[in-house]
């Protein structure tokens, strides 16, 4: 059920990318304004580490249920909204829910999976990202084409609220080395400054952990800088409608699934850090090739697929690498990784549409390439892979 719930959540995260122009027209705003609304939603990623820290103390199941309910309510409110401001509120509510669910699901599963099998388990969960494109966006495109942009919002919202209720049947878990069903005990006289310092103190592996968290943001920004505008680009340059955009999303999903299956099969054997490096190198190659591929819709789609495969392989491998950087703060660390990823998406919502409007696809590639190279340098020179008490450079 983890894959099903996350497929719904990932569909809510991805639905704006291929249909950005259509949804924007539905609420009466331009593609650039719609990009800013997506940035606002992604900016809610700042809540992820706090929700993760809360889950480390109170339990992952409870926080996951709250997040699913918020994500569902956000989608329904978005469909019911009649103006820009109400839609913006729906993006905030849904954004908080979606950013909080995934890292806590990863943390919940990480407490049950030994490190040597964690990439397999989290890789299987991340089939959901691909399934969101294969099923979620494809069906959304058909629904938009047959009815309106609001229809998939209602379906997704209802499904998420149902999953929030169903997750009440899951067993409660443990966080770190203690039962997370018990709230943390506050130290008498502890100041807010001390609590803040403690929150951001990641211990002896802090340098590697923060670099690993940063890779999440850089990789997400690099890919989303292109993905966030690809629907508007293909629609404006090649006259593609919602039905075909849904089919293209299905194709993307198939390649994402291939990358996620590869993670679940091979990453535990070849190493998490090496796998993230490998995926990042594919991204870099894809970004170099990308602007030269805008010579027809088929080549343009291939130009997106190449870096996207590398991104999916790298980001899914990185979940496992990140999960063991500071095991006693796993929910918080994965939450920080999600925060940086959503900040990356938020920044991409500002850079992608503007870069494309001013310079076309040639304006997108250099930005994405620079971010991917920065991630590669951190992976090679700063990040260490931790397994139990052993650190591998």
C-alpha positions in Angstrom: 0.0 0.0 0.0 3.0 2.2 0.3 3.5 2.2 -3.5 -0.2 3.0 -4.1 -0.3 5.9 -1.6 2.9 7.4 -2.9 1.8 7.0 -6.5 -1.2 9.3 -5.6 1.1 11.8 -3.9 3.7 11.7 -6.7 0.9 12.3 -9.2 -0.1 15.5 -7.3 3.5 16.6 -7.5 3.9 15.9 -11.2 0.5 16.9 -12.6 1.5 20.6 -13.0 4.4 19.9 -15.2 2.8 18.5 -18.4 -0.4 20.5 -17.9 1.0 23.8 -16.6 -0.5 25.8 -19.5 -3.9 24.1 -19.3 -4.2 24.4 -15.5 -3.0 28.0 -15.7 -5.6 28.8 -18.3 -8.2 27.2 -16.1 -7.6 29.6 -13.3 -6.9 32.5 -15.6 -3.1 33.0 -15.2 -0.1 32.8 -17.5 2.5 30.0 -17.5 5.0 32.2 -15.7 2.5 32.9 -12.9 1.7 29.2 -12.8 5.4 28.5 -12.4 5.4 30.8 -9.4 2.4 29.0 -7.8 4.3 25.7 -8.3 7.3 27.4 -6.6 5.0 28.4 -3.7 3.8 24.8 -3.3 7.4 23.4 -3.4 8.5 26.0 -0.9 6.4 24.2 1.7 9.3 21.7 1.7 10.6 23.8 4.6 8.1 22.0 6.7 9.6 18.5 6.0 12.4 18.4 8.5 10.1 19.6 11.3 7.5 17.0 10.4 10.3 14.4 10.3 11.6 15.5 13.7 8.1 15.3 15.0 7.7 11.8 13.6 11.0 10.7 15.1 9.4 11.4 18.5 5.7 10.6 18.0 5.6 8.0 15.3 5.9 7.9 11.5 2.4 6.5 11.0 0.5 9.3 12.6 2.4 12.0 10.7 2.0 10.1 7.4 -1.8 10.0 7.9 -1.9 13.8 8.6 0.2 14.5 5.5 -2.0 12.3 3.3 -5.1 14.1 4.5 -3.6 17.5 3.9 -2.5 16.5 0.4 -6.0 15.3 -0.4 -7.7 18.4 1.0 -5.3 20.6 -1.0 -6.3 18.9 -4.3 -10.0 19.1 -3.6 -9.8 22.8 -2.6 -7.8 23.5 -5.8 -10.5 22.0 -7.9 -13.2 24.0 -6.1 -11.3 27.3 -6.2 -12.7 30.0 -8.3 -9.7 32.4 -8.2 -6.0 32.7 -8.0 -5.9 33.3 -4.2 -7.9 30.3 -3.2 -5.9 28.2 -5.6 -2.7 29.5 -3.9 -4.0 28.5 -0.5 -4.8 25.0 -1.9 -1.2 24.8 -3.1 0.1 25.6 0.4 -2.1 23.0 2.1 -1.4 20.3 -0.5 2.3 21.2 -0.6 2.7 20.7 3.2 1.0 17.3 2.9 3.0 16.0 0.0 6.4 17.2 1.3 5.8 15.5 4.7 4.6 12.2 3.5 7.5 10.8 1.4 10.4 11.3 3.8 8.4 9.8 6.7 7.5 6.8 4.5 11.1 6.4 3.7 12.1 6.7 7.4 9.3 4.2 8.4 10.6 1.6 6.0 14.2 2.3 6.8 13.6 1.2 10.4 12.5 -2.2 9.1 15.1 -2.7 6.3 18.8 -3.5 7.0 21.2 -1.2 5.2 22.4 -3.9 2.9 18.9 -4.3 1.5 17.6 -0.8 1.8 18.1 0.3 -1.8 16.0 -2.7 -2.9 13.2 -1.7 -0.5 13.2 2.0 -1.2 13.7 1.4 -4.9 10.5 -0.6 -5.0 8.7 2.2 -3.2 10.0 4.6 -5.7 8.3 2.7 -8.5 5.6 5.1 -7.5 7.3 8.0 -9.2 7.3 6.1 -12.5 3.7 4.8 -11.9 2.6 8.4 -11.5 3.6 9.0 -15.1 2.5 5.6 -16.4 -0.9 5.7 -14.9 -1.5 8.9 -12.9 -0.6 11.5 -15.6 -1.8 9.4 -18.5 -5.2 9.0 -16.9 -5.2 12.7 -15.9 -4.6 13.7 -19.5 -7.5 11.6 -20.6 -9.7 13.1 -17.9 -8.7 16.6 -18.8 -9.3 16.0 -22.4 -12.7 14.5 -21.8 -13.9 16.8 -19.0 -11.8 19.5 -17.5 -8.5 20.2 -15.6 -10.5 19.9 -12.3 -11.5 16.2 -12.7 -8.2 14.6 -11.8 -7.9 16.9 -8.8 -11.1 15.5 -7.4 -10.1 11.9 -8.0 -6.6 12.4 -6.5 -8.0 14.3 -3.5 -10.5 11.6 -2.7 -7.9 8.8 -3.1 -5.5 10.5 -0.7 -8.1 11.0 2.0 -9.1 7.3 1.7 -5.4 6.3 2.1 -5.1 8.6 5.2 -7.9 6.5 6.8 -6.4 3.2 5.6 -3.0 4.0 7.0 -4.5 3.8 10.5 -4.3 0.0 10.1 -0.5 0.0 9.7 1.6 -1.2 12.6 3.3 1.6 14.5 7.1 1.7 14.2 10.3 2.5 15.9 12.5 5.5 15.3 16.2 5.2 15.8 16.7 3.0 18.8 13.6 3.9 20.8 9.9 3.4 20.6 8.7 6.5 18.6 5.2 6.1 20.0 6.4 8.1 23.0 6.9 11.8 22.9 10.4 13.2 23.6 11.0 14.5 27.0 11.8 18.2 27.2 14.8 19.2 29.3 13.8 21.8 32.0 15.1 25.2 31.3 16.2 24.4 27.7 16.1 27.6 25.6 14.8 28.0 22.1 18.3 28.7 20.9 19.6 25.5 22.4 16.8 23.5 20.7 17.5 25.1 17.4 21.2 24.3 17.7 20.4 20.8 18.7 18.0 20.4 15.7 20.7 21.4 13.2 23.6 19.5 14.9 24.0 16.4 12.9 26.9 15.0 14.9 30.3 13.6 13.8 29.1 12.9 10.2 27.6 16.4 9.8 29.8 17.5 6.9 28.9 14.5 4.8 25.3 14.6 5.8 24.8 18.2 4.8 26.6 17.6 1.5 24.3 14.6 0.9 21.3 16.7 1.7 22.5 19.4 -0.7 22.8 16.8 -3.5 19.1 16.2 -3.2 18.4 19.8 -3.8 20.9 20.2 -6.6 19.7 17.1 -8.5 16.1 18.1 -8.2 16.7 21.6 -9.3 18.8 20.5 -12.3 16.0 18.2 -13.6 13.0 20.2 -12.7 14.4 23.3 -14.3 13.6 21.5 -17.6 10.7 19.3 -16.5 8.6 22.1 -15.1 8.4 23.8 -18.5 8.4 20.8 -20.8 4.7 20.7 -21.2 4.5 24.4 -22.2 7.5 24.0 -24.5 6.1 21.0 -26.3 2.6 22.6 -26.5 3.9 25.9 -27.9 6.5 24.6 -30.4 4.8 21.4 -31.5 1.1 22.0 -30.9 0.7 19.0 -28.5 -2.6 18.8 -26.6 -3.4 17.3 -23.2 -4.0 13.8 -24.5 -0.6 13.5 -26.2 1.1 15.2 -23.2 -0.4 12.4 -21.1 1.0 9.8 -23.5 4.4 11.4 -23.3 4.2 11.4 -19.5 3.4 7.6 -19.7 6.6 7.2 -21.8 8.6 9.1 -19.2 7.1 6.9 -16.5 8.2 3.7 -18.3 11.8 5.0 -18.3 11.5 6.1 -14.7 10.3 2.6 -13.8 13.3 1.1 -15.6 15.6 3.3 -13.5 13.9 2.5 -10.2 13.9 -1.2 -10.9 17.6 -1.0 -11.7 18.1 0.7 -8.3 16.2 -2.1 -6.5 18.2 -4.8 -8.3 21.8 -3.4 -8.4 22.5 -0.5 -6.0 22.9 -2.6 -2.8 25.6 -4.6 -4.6 27.5 -1.8 -6.3 27.2 0.8 -3.5 24.8 3.7 -2.8 27.4 6.5 -3.3 28.8 5.0 -6.5 25.3 4.6 -7.8 24.4 8.3 -7.2 27.6 9.3 -8.9 26.8 7.1 -11.9 23.3 8.6 -12.2 24.6 12.1 -11.9 27.1 11.5 -14.7 24.2 10.4 -17.0 22.4 13.6 -16.1 25.4 15.7 -17.0 25.8 13.9 -20.4 22.0 14.4 -21.0 22.1 18.1 -20.2 25.0 18.6 -22.6 23.1 16.9 -25.4 19.7 18.4 -24.5 19.6 21.6 -26.5 20.8 19.9 -29.7 17.8 17.5 -29.6 15.1 20.2 -30.2 14.7 19.2 -33.9 11.3 17.6 -33.8 9.0 16.2 -31.1 10.6 12.7 -31.1 14.1 14.0 -30.6 13.0 16.5 -28.1 11.3 13.9 -26.0 14.5 11.7 -26.2 16.4 14.8 -25.1 14.4 14.9 -21.9 14.5 11.1 -21.3 18.3 10.8 -21.2 18.9 13.1 -18.2 15.7 12.0 -16.6 16.9 8.4 -16.5 20.1 9.5 -14.8 18.1 11.7 -12.4 15.7 8.9 -11.4 18.6 6.5 -10.8 20.6 9.1 -8.8 17.8 10.4 -6.7 16.4 7.0 -5.7 19.9 5.7 -4.9 20.4 8.8 -2.8 17.4 8.0 -0.5 19.3 5.0 0.8 22.6 6.8 1.1 20.9 9.6 3.0 19.0 7.3 5.3 22.1 6.1 7.0 24.1 9.4 7.4 22.7 10.0 10.9 20.5 7.0 11.8 19.3 8.4 15.1 17.8 11.4 13.3 16.6 9.5 10.2 13.2 11.2 9.9 14.8 14.6 10.3 17.6 13.9 7.8 15.3 12.5 5.2 13.0 15.5 5.9 15.9 17.9 5.3 16.7 16.1 2.1 13.1 16.6 1.0 13.3 20.2 2.0 16.3 20.8 -0.2 14.7 18.9 -3.0 11.5 21.0 -2.8 13.6 24.2 -2.6 15.3 23.0 -5.7 11.8 22.5 -7.3 10.7 25.9 -6.1 13.7 27.6 -7.6 13.2 25.7 -10.8 9.6 27.1 -10.9 11.2 30.5 -11.1 14.1 29.8 -13.4 12.7 27.3 -15.9 9.7 29.3 -17.4 11.7 32.5 -17.5 14.8 31.0 -19.0 12.7 29.3 -21.7 10.6 32.4 -22.5 13.8 34.4 -22.9 16.3 32.0 -24.5 14.3 28.9 -25.5 15.8 25.4 -24.7 19.3 26.9 -24.9 18.5 28.9 -21.8 17.6 25.7 -19.8 20.6 23.4 -20.4 23.4 25.6 -18.9 21.5 26.1 -15.6 20.8 22.4 -15.2 24.3 21.4 -16.1 25.9 23.7 -13.5 23.7 22.3 -10.7 24.5 18.7 -11.8 28.2 19.3 -11.8 28.0 20.9 -8.4 26.3 17.7 -7.1 29.0 15.5 -8.7 31.7 17.5 -6.9 30.1 17.0 -3.5 29.6 13.3 -4.1 33.3 12.8 -5.1 35.0 15.0 -2.6 32.8 15.4 0.5 30.1 12.7 0.9 31.0 9.4 2.7 28.9 6.3 2.7 28.0 5.2 6.2 26.9 1.6 6.9 26.5 0.8 10.6 29.7 2.2 12.1 31.8 2.0 9.0 32.4 5.0 6.8 33.4 4.5 3.2 35.1 7.3 1.3 
